[in-house]
């Protein structure tokens, strides 16, 4: 039995319970005004971007479990990728994409089990375009089993005149530097040639990085060697005449990939002499082809090339052609026409030379005897001696008398006078002879 004295206490307790229950109900039904987060894209790192955001939470929202929903989609893609996380940052790997759309929203949950969502903000959407690199069209090709060529094009509007480009490779956890750069006329690197790189038939990727000393942006590509391999020519191409026609056989080319016959398609090219080639594309796995319609009197050449066409590896382009193999007799009319024209030309040339030779005395020049140098020298010496012996002195030449003064000693004076007398006698004799 309740007394009148306890009635006020009971009313007070009931009132307090109602207030508590109403406060709880009002708190559960309260609508929280969540602001859209502020999204910031950090500095671009080659191959990825860093994204962070600020949710703008109030103090009464701290009692809830806060989560963030991240959506992003690359350019030229239709599907969105979704991530739910507690951190206020994320990394997005770009690979070969050039731009991305990003959306972020904030979510509040009552507990850590995320069973009941309390509130969600609107999306904040941003678009990020990767800064364009100073080069483009980076492509690589594997050939001759262990050789690698990579090339790129320089965009002049995005790089300076003195910018230089470098390349690095990573394969099977090994780093490779370029062995031989391909240089353009401005002496700038536009490609790289590598040899003795031993690729294997696995899913290991070849990672290629090209960068410029004029920019921090790097261009990264990853290739499966089996997909960028340009096949060698088929080997052992041979011809086998049969009653039904000419059968061509060959052996599949060497490759770093699977060597199953069904992984190869072939193209045979039949070319008649001085005419356009006729291509034949064969079914997968065939290593022979029968040519039934051809003129046996004409000359032909045959060559073969291959392309990988299996599920694990498909080639974009055909491989190298094999060396041509010739068959047929061919038409010799062209050969004889050329020989006839050459014969007529040389005949006319010799006739013309003979006429000119005879006209201008070419034979006399050839057959004139060459004088003996020793005989000519002797004749010249004899004539020189004769001329010196027949010197003519003038008749009215005056002979001067020289008086020699000597001392009283008779010996030297007589000797000098004797010499003078002898000289006068020689001169008189020469005069008489003349």
C-alpha positions as CSV (number, residue, x, y, z in Angstrom):
1,X,0.0,0.0,0.0
2,X,1.4,3.3,-1.1
3,X,1.2,6.1,1.4
4,X,0.8,9.8,0.5
5,X,4.3,10.5,1.7
6,X,5.9,8.2,-0.9
7,X,3.8,9.5,-3.8
8,X,6.1,12.5,-4.7
9,X,9.2,10.2,-4.8
10,X,7.5,7.8,-7.1
11,X,6.4,10.5,-9.5
12,X,9.9,11.9,-9.5
13,X,11.4,8.6,-10.4
14,X,9.0,8.0,-13.2
15,X,9.7,11.4,-14.6
16,X,13.4,10.8,-14.6
17,X,13.0,7.5,-16.4
18,X,10.9,9.1,-19.1
19,X,13.5,11.8,-19.6
20,X,16.3,9.3,-20.0
21,X,14.3,7.2,-22.4
22,X,13.3,10.2,-24.4
23,X,17.0,11.4,-24.5
24,X,18.1,8.0,-25.8
25,X,15.4,7.9,-28.4
26,X,16.1,11.5,-29.5
27,X,19.8,10.6,-29.8
28,X,19.1,7.6,-32.0
29,X,16.8,9.5,-34.2
30,X,19.1,12.5,-34.5
31,X,20.2,13.4,-37.9
32,X,23.9,14.1,-38.1
33,X,24.9,16.6,-40.7
34,X,28.1,15.1,-42.1
35,X,30.1,17.4,-44.4
36,X,31.7,16.1,-47.5
37,X,35.4,15.4,-46.9
38,X,38.1,17.6,-48.4
39,X,40.2,15.5,-50.8
40,X,43.9,16.3,-51.6
41,X,46.1,14.6,-54.1
42,X,49.7,14.5,-53.2
43,X,52.8,14.7,-55.4
44,X,52.8,12.3,-58.2
45,X,55.1,9.3,-57.8
46,X,56.0,7.4,-60.9
47,X,53.4,4.7,-61.3
48,X,51.0,5.8,-58.5
49,X,49.4,8.8,-56.7
50,X,48.8,9.5,-53.0
51,X,45.4,10.6,-51.9
52,X,44.4,12.0,-48.5
53,X,41.2,13.6,-47.1
54,X,39.8,15.5,-44.1
55,X,36.3,14.3,-42.9
56,X,35.3,17.5,-40.8
57,X,33.9,15.5,-37.8
58,X,32.4,17.2,-34.7
59,X,32.9,16.1,-31.1
60,X,29.6,14.3,-30.8
61,X,30.6,12.2,-33.9
62,X,33.7,10.9,-32.2
63,X,31.6,8.3,-30.3
64,X,30.8,6.5,-33.5
65,X,33.0,4.2,-35.7
66,X,34.2,6.3,-38.6
67,X,34.8,4.7,-42.0
68,X,35.6,6.0,-45.4
69,X,34.4,4.8,-48.7
70,X,36.8,5.3,-51.7
71,X,35.8,4.9,-55.3
72,X,38.1,5.4,-58.3
73,X,37.9,4.8,-62.1
74,X,40.6,5.2,-64.7
75,X,40.1,7.0,-68.0
76,X,38.5,4.9,-70.8
77,X,37.3,2.4,-68.2
78,X,33.6,2.0,-67.1
79,X,33.9,0.0,-63.9
80,X,34.6,1.7,-60.5
81,X,36.9,0.1,-58.0
82,X,35.7,0.3,-54.3
83,X,37.6,0.3,-51.1
84,X,36.3,0.7,-47.5
85,X,38.9,1.7,-44.9
86,X,39.6,3.5,-41.7
87,X,42.7,5.4,-42.7
88,X,42.4,8.9,-44.1
89,X,44.7,8.3,-47.1
90,X,45.2,5.8,-49.9
91,X,47.5,5.0,-52.8
92,X,46.3,4.3,-56.4
93,X,48.6,2.5,-58.8
94,X,48.4,4.0,-62.3
95,X,50.3,1.5,-64.3
96,X,49.9,2.8,-67.9
97,X,46.8,4.9,-67.3
98,X,46.9,8.7,-67.8
99,X,44.0,10.0,-65.6
100,X,41.6,8.9,-62.8
101,X,38.3,10.0,-61.2
102,X,38.3,9.7,-57.4
103,X,35.2,9.8,-55.0
104,X,35.4,9.8,-51.2
105,X,32.6,9.8,-48.6
106,X,32.4,9.5,-44.7
107,X,30.3,6.9,-42.9
108,X,29.3,6.7,-39.2
109,X,28.5,3.3,-37.6
110,X,27.2,2.5,-34.1
111,X,29.8,-0.2,-33.4
112,X,32.9,-1.9,-34.8
113,X,30.9,-4.6,-36.4
114,X,29.6,-2.1,-38.9
115,X,26.1,-3.7,-38.7
116,X,24.1,-0.5,-38.5
117,X,25.1,2.6,-40.5
118,X,24.2,5.8,-38.6
119,X,25.1,8.4,-41.2
120,X,26.8,9.0,-44.6
121,X,28.1,12.2,-46.2
122,X,27.9,13.2,-49.7
123,X,30.6,12.3,-52.2
124,X,33.6,14.5,-52.9
125,X,34.8,13.8,-56.5
126,X,38.1,14.9,-57.9
127,X,39.7,14.3,-61.3
128,X,43.5,13.8,-61.6
129,X,45.4,13.9,-64.8
130,X,49.0,12.6,-64.7
131,X,51.5,15.2,-65.9
132,X,52.5,14.4,-69.4
133,X,56.0,12.9,-69.8
134,X,58.4,14.4,-72.3
135,X,58.4,11.2,-74.3
136,X,55.7,8.9,-75.7
137,X,55.1,5.7,-77.7
138,X,57.4,3.6,-75.6
139,X,57.5,0.1,-77.1
140,X,59.8,-2.9,-76.9
141,X,60.3,-6.0,-79.0
142,X,62.2,-9.3,-78.4
143,X,63.8,-10.9,-81.4
144,X,66.4,-13.6,-82.1
145,X,65.6,-15.2,-78.8
146,X,67.9,-13.0,-76.6
147,X,67.9,-9.6,-78.2
148,X,65.7,-6.7,-77.1
149,X,64.9,-3.3,-78.7
150,X,63.0,-0.5,-77.0
151,X,62.2,2.8,-78.7
152,X,60.4,6.0,-77.8
153,X,59.5,9.4,-79.3
154,X,60.6,12.7,-77.8
155,X,57.9,15.4,-77.5
156,X,59.8,18.6,-78.2
157,X,57.2,20.8,-76.5
158,X,57.7,19.0,-73.2
159,X,61.5,18.8,-73.0
160,X,64.4,21.1,-73.4
161,X,66.9,21.0,-76.3
162,X,69.6,19.5,-74.1
163,X,67.5,16.9,-72.4
164,X,68.8,13.3,-72.4
165,X,66.9,10.1,-71.8
166,X,67.9,7.0,-70.0
167,X,66.4,3.5,-69.7
168,X,66.7,0.7,-67.2
169,X,65.3,-2.9,-67.2
170,X,64.4,-5.3,-64.5
171,X,63.9,-9.0,-65.2
172,X,64.0,-12.0,-62.9
173,X,65.0,-9.7,-60.0
174,X,68.0,-8.5,-61.9
175,X,68.7,-4.9,-63.0
176,X,70.0,-4.2,-66.5
177,X,71.4,-0.9,-67.9
178,X,71.3,-0.1,-71.6
179,X,74.2,-1.6,-73.6
180,X,73.8,0.5,-76.7
181,X,71.7,3.6,-77.1
182,X,70.0,4.5,-80.4
183,X,70.8,8.2,-81.1
184,X,69.0,10.6,-83.4
185,X,70.6,13.5,-85.4
186,X,70.4,15.8,-82.3
187,X,72.5,13.2,-80.4
188,X,69.7,12.4,-78.1
189,X,68.7,8.9,-77.0
190,X,65.6,7.6,-78.7
191,X,66.0,3.9,-78.1
192,X,68.1,1.1,-76.7
193,X,69.5,-2.2,-78.0
194,X,70.2,-5.1,-75.7
195,X,71.6,-8.5,-76.5
196,X,72.3,-11.7,-74.5
197,X,69.2,-11.2,-72.4
198,X,68.1,-14.8,-71.7
199,X,64.3,-14.9,-71.5
200,X,62.5,-18.0,-70.4
201,X,59.0,-19.5,-70.9
202,X,57.5,-18.1,-67.7
203,X,55.0,-15.4,-66.7
204,X,57.8,-13.3,-65.4
205,X,57.5,-9.7,-66.6
206,X,60.1,-7.4,-68.0
207,X,59.8,-4.0,-66.3
208,X,61.1,-1.1,-68.3
209,X,61.6,2.5,-67.0
210,X,62.5,5.5,-69.1
211,X,63.2,8.9,-67.6
212,X,64.6,12.3,-68.6
213,X,67.1,14.5,-66.8
214,X,64.7,17.4,-67.5
215,X,61.8,16.0,-65.5
216,X,61.0,13.9,-62.4
217,X,58.3,12.0,-64.4
218,X,59.2,8.4,-65.3
219,X,57.5,6.2,-67.8
220,X,57.0,2.6,-66.7
221,X,56.0,-0.3,-68.8
222,X,55.7,-4.0,-68.0
223,X,55.8,-6.7,-70.7
224,X,55.6,-10.4,-71.0
225,X,58.5,-11.4,-73.3
226,X,56.4,-14.0,-75.0
227,X,53.9,-11.4,-76.1
228,X,56.4,-8.9,-77.6
229,X,58.5,-11.5,-79.4
230,X,59.0,-11.2,-83.1
231,X,59.5,-14.7,-84.4
232,X,62.5,-15.8,-86.3
233,X,61.9,-17.2,-89.9
234,X,60.9,-20.9,-90.2
235,X,63.8,-23.1,-90.9
236,X,64.6,-25.9,-93.3
237,X,62.3,-24.7,-96.0
238,X,62.3,-27.3,-98.8
239,X,60.5,-28.1,-102.0
240,X,59.2,-31.5,-103.0
241,X,57.8,-32.0,-106.6
242,X,54.8,-34.4,-106.7
243,X,52.2,-35.5,-109.2
244,X,49.6,-33.3,-107.6
245,X,51.9,-30.3,-107.6
246,X,54.8,-28.8,-105.6
247,X,54.8,-29.5,-101.8
248,X,56.6,-27.0,-99.5
249,X,57.7,-28.1,-96.1
250,X,59.4,-26.3,-93.2
251,X,60.2,-26.5,-89.6
252,X,58.7,-24.2,-86.9
253,X,60.9,-21.3,-85.8
254,X,62.8,-21.2,-82.6
255,X,61.0,-19.3,-79.9
256,X,61.2,-18.5,-76.2
257,X,57.6,-19.6,-75.8
258,X,55.8,-22.9,-76.2
259,X,56.9,-25.0,-79.1
260,X,53.6,-26.8,-79.7
261,X,52.6,-27.0,-83.3
262,X,49.2,-25.6,-82.6
263,X,50.7,-22.3,-81.3
264,X,51.9,-21.2,-84.8
265,X,50.2,-19.9,-87.9
266,X,52.1,-19.6,-91.1
267,X,52.0,-17.5,-94.3
268,X,53.4,-18.8,-97.6
269,X,54.3,-16.3,-100.3
270,X,54.5,-17.5,-103.9
271,X,56.1,-15.0,-106.3
272,X,56.3,-15.4,-110.0
273,X,59.3,-13.8,-111.6
274,X,58.7,-10.0,-112.2
275,X,55.1,-10.2,-110.8
276,X,53.4,-9.5,-107.5
277,X,53.6,-12.2,-104.8
278,X,50.6,-14.4,-103.9
279,X,50.1,-14.9,-100.2
280,X,48.6,-18.1,-98.6
281,X,47.5,-18.0,-95.0
282,X,47.5,-21.5,-93.5
283,X,45.6,-23.1,-90.7
284,X,47.2,-23.4,-87.3
285,X,49.8,-26.1,-86.8
286,X,50.4,-26.9,-90.5
287,X,54.0,-27.1,-91.5
288,X,53.5,-27.8,-95.2
289,X,51.6,-26.5,-98.2
290,X,50.8,-27.9,-101.6
291,X,50.9,-25.6,-104.6
292,X,48.9,-27.4,-107.4
293,X,48.4,-24.6,-109.9
294,X,51.5,-23.1,-111.4
295,X,53.2,-22.9,-114.7
296,X,56.2,-25.2,-114.8
297,X,57.8,-23.2,-117.6
298,X,58.1,-20.2,-115.4
299,X,60.4,-19.3,-112.5
300,X,59.0,-18.8,-109.0
301,X,60.3,-18.1,-105.5
302,X,58.8,-19.3,-102.2
303,X,59.3,-17.9,-98.7
304,X,57.5,-18.5,-95.3
305,X,56.9,-16.6,-92.1
306,X,55.2,-17.4,-88.8
307,X,53.1,-15.8,-86.0
308,X,52.2,-17.1,-82.6
309,X,48.5,-17.6,-82.3
310,X,47.9,-19.7,-79.1
311,X,45.8,-18.6,-76.1
312,X,48.9,-18.1,-73.8
313,X,50.7,-15.8,-76.3
314,X,49.5,-14.1,-79.4
315,X,51.8,-12.1,-81.7
316,X,50.6,-8.8,-83.0
317,X,52.8,-8.9,-86.1
318,X,54.2,-11.6,-88.4
319,X,57.7,-12.7,-87.9
320,X,60.6,-12.5,-90.3
321,X,60.5,-14.0,-93.8
322,X,62.6,-17.0,-94.6
323,X,65.2,-16.8,-97.4
324,X,63.5,-17.3,-100.8
325,X,63.7,-20.7,-102.4
326,X,63.6,-20.8,-106.2
327,X,62.1,-23.4,-108.6
328,X,61.0,-23.5,-112.2
329,X,62.9,-23.0,-115.4
330,X,61.9,-19.5,-116.1
331,X,61.7,-17.6,-119.4
332,X,65.2,-16.9,-121.0
333,X,63.9,-14.4,-123.6
334,X,64.8,-11.5,-121.4
335,X,68.3,-12.8,-120.9
336,X,68.9,-13.2,-124.6
337,X,67.4,-9.8,-125.4
338,X,69.9,-8.2,-122.9
339,X,72.8,-10.2,-124.4
340,X,71.9,-9.1,-127.9
341,X,71.6,-5.5,-126.9
342,X,75.0,-5.7,-125.2
343,X,76.6,-7.3,-128.2
344,X,75.3,-4.6,-130.6
345,X,76.4,-1.9,-128.3
346,X,80.0,-3.2,-127.9
347,X,80.3,-3.8,-131.7
348,X,79.3,-0.3,-132.6
349,X,81.7,1.0,-129.9
350,X,84.7,-0.9,-131.3
351,X,83.8,0.3,-134.9
352,X,83.7,3.9,-133.7
353,X,87.0,3.6,-131.9
354,X,88.7,2.0,-134.9
355,X,87.5,4.8,-137.2
356,X,88.8,7.5,-134.8
357,X,92.1,5.6,-134.4
358,X,92.6,5.4,-138.2
359,X,91.4,8.9,-138.8
360,X,93.8,10.6,-136.3
361,X,96.8,8.4,-136.9
362,X,96.6,6.4,-133.8
363,X,98.5,3.4,-135.4
364,X,101.5,5.5,-136.3
365,X,101.8,6.7,-132.7
366,X,101.7,3.2,-131.4
367,X,104.1,1.6,-133.9
368,X,106.8,4.4,-134.1
369,X,110.1,3.0,-132.8
370,X,111.3,4.3,-129.6
371,X,114.9,5.8,-130.0
372,X,117.7,4.3,-128.0
373,X,118.8,6.8,-125.3
374,X,122.4,5.6,-125.3
375,X,122.8,6.2,-129.1
376,X,121.4,9.7,-128.8
377,X,123.7,10.4,-126.0
378,X,126.8,9.2,-128.0
379,X,125.8,11.3,-131.0
380,X,125.4,14.4,-128.9
381,X,128.9,13.9,-127.3
382,X,130.6,13.4,-130.7
383,X,129.0,16.6,-132.1
384,X,130.0,18.5,-129.0
385,X,133.6,17.4,-129.4
386,X,133.7,18.2,-133.1
387,X,132.3,21.6,-132.5
388,X,135.0,22.4,-129.9
389,X,137.7,21.3,-132.3
390,X,136.5,23.5,-135.2
391,X,136.7,26.8,-133.4
392,X,137.3,29.6,-136.0
393,X,139.3,32.6,-135.0
394,X,138.9,35.8,-136.9
395,X,141.5,36.6,-139.6
396,X,142.0,40.2,-138.4
397,X,142.6,39.2,-134.9
398,X,145.4,41.2,-133.3
399,X,148.0,39.5,-131.3
400,X,149.3,41.5,-128.4
401,X,153.0,41.4,-127.5
402,X,153.6,41.2,-123.8
403,X,157.0,42.2,-122.5
404,X,157.9,40.4,-119.4
405,X,160.2,42.1,-117.0
406,X,162.4,39.8,-115.0
407,X,165.4,40.1,-112.8
408,X,169.0,39.1,-113.8
409,X,168.5,35.5,-113.0
410,X,168.4,33.6,-116.3
411,X,166.7,30.4,-115.3
412,X,163.0,31.4,-114.7
413,X,163.0,34.0,-117.4
414,X,164.0,31.6,-120.1
415,X,161.3,29.2,-119.0
416,X,158.6,31.8,-119.2
417,X,159.7,33.0,-122.7
418,X,159.7,29.4,-123.9
419,X,156.1,29.0,-122.8
420,X,155.0,32.2,-124.5
421,X,156.7,31.1,-127.8
422,X,154.9,27.8,-127.6
423,X,151.5,29.4,-127.2
424,X,152.0,31.7,-130.2
425,X,153.0,28.7,-132.3
426,X,149.7,26.8,-131.4
427,X,147.6,29.8,-132.3
428,X,149.4,30.2,-135.7
429,X,148.8,26.5,-136.5
430,X,145.1,26.8,-135.8
431,X,144.9,29.8,-138.1
432,X,146.5,28.0,-140.9
433,X,144.2,25.1,-140.5
434,X,141.2,27.3,-140.8
